[in-house]
Amino acid sequence: MRVALFPGSFDPFTNGHLDVVRRGVSLFDQVIIAIGNNSSKQRYLPVEQMVTMIEEVFQDEPRVSVQSYKGLTADFARETGARFLLRGLRNTTDFEYENTIAQANHHVNPELETVFLITAPALAAISSTIIREIHRFGGNVDDFVPFQLPAVPKEQ
């Protein structure tokens, strides 16, 4: 069984992420959306809330599951039986960053292969960072995410 882990902070999960998962399902038997806890980032939306929202998006797709994790992605891939990491690339800057991470993950878990999918051109400008900023200041982000985002977090 070909299991792919699609790791990220998904803060929030975007239509670009949705596109990668949908395309990944055509390549793999199972795709696990893995919401990691990046110690260098403070979350905008709680992990538990994002897990629930993403699960609702994929409720009719049994080959997609959502899990949160802490620690190294390569170790979590081993724990889940994933032999592939699925990553989306919007541009060459993403490639440089993702290539370095892929090399490190392969060093930690030599059986792990990273598969890159090029983002669809219409979605390439979408980033979680930009969506957070628009949302934080009351802008409409409905065109960028596959669900309704909650009201602006009070601690902002």
N, C-alpha and C positions, 0 to 999 in steps of 0.2 A: 504494500500500500504506500503510495506516494503522499506523504504528509508535509505540507509547507507551513511554516510559521511566518506570519506577517507582523513583525514587531514594530512598535512605535509608541510615542506618548499619546497620540490621537487626542489632542487637547485643543480643539475638538477634532473628531473624525470628519473628513471632508468628502465632497463628491469625487475628488481625485483619488482618495483612499478607496472609496466605494468601487470606482472603476478598476483599480488594481485587483481588488478581491474578486470581483465578477470575472475578470479575465483569468485570474489565478485558478478559479474553480474549473475552468476549461482545461487547465494544464495538470492539476493535481487532484487526487482523490479526496483530500480533505485540506482545508485551509483554516488554521487557527489564528485569529486576530489576537495578538498578544500585547496587552497594554502594560508597558514597562514603567517602572518608577525611576525616572532620571534624576539622580541626586543633584544635578547641577541646575535643574529647572524647578520653579515653583508652579504648581498646577493652577490653571484657571478654573477648571471644572473637576469635581471629585471623580476619582477613578471608578468608584462603584456606580455612579450615575452614568458615566460614559459606557461602562459594560452593559448596563440595562438598555440604554438607548441604541447601541449597536446591535444587541441581541434582537431588539424589535425590528430593526431594518432587515435582518436575515432570518426572521422567524420561519419563513417558508423555504429556506435553503438548509437542509440537514447536513450538508457537507461543510458548512461554515459554523465555527464556534468562537466564542470570545472568552478569554481568560486574562486575568491580571497576574503579574509576577514581579518579584524583586530579585535582584542579582544579575548575573551575566546572561545575556541572551543565548549564547552558545550552550550554556549549562541547561537553561530552560528548554531549549530545542531537544537536547538529549533526554530530559525528563519526559517530554511529551511524545517522543518517538519521531520528531520531525527531522528529516534529513536535508531539507531545503529551507532557506530563508528567502522570502519573497520581498522585493523592494521595488519601489517606483522611482524613476528618475525624471525630473522635470528639465534638467539642463546639465551642462558640463560641471558646474559647481557642485551639484548633487553627486555626480559621478565621482569626483575627486574625494569627497567626504565618504561616500558609501563604499568606495573601493578600499579605503584604509580600514574601515570597520569590517568589511568582508574578510580582509587578510587576517585581522586580529581574531575574528570569530573562527576562522579555519584553523588558526594556530591552537586555540583553546579546544576546538572540537573538529579534528581532521576529517570526520565523515560528513561534515556540514558543507553544503554547496549553496552559494548565494545566486539567485536568479533575479536579474534586473528586467523590469518592464518599462518601456518608455511611455511616459504619460501622454495621454491623448492631447493634441494641441489645444483644444478648447478648454482643457482643465489645467494646463501647465502654469497658469498664473496664480492658481489657488494655493495658499499656504495657511496652515493653522495660525501662524503668527499674525498674518494680515486679518484673518477672520476674527481672531480675538480682539484686535484693536478696533475693528469696525463695530463689533458687538459691545465692547466695553463702553463705547461712546454713543450707544443707542442706535447704531445703524442697522439696516436690514441685511441679514446674512442668509436669507432663505435660499438664494440661488447657489450658495456655496456648500451647503450641508444637507444631508438626506433626511433630516428631522428638524423639529422646532427646538431651538436652543432655549433653555430656561432664562428667566429674567437675569439681568446682570448680577453676578455674585456680589453680595453686600460688602464683602471685605475689600472690594476694588476701590 
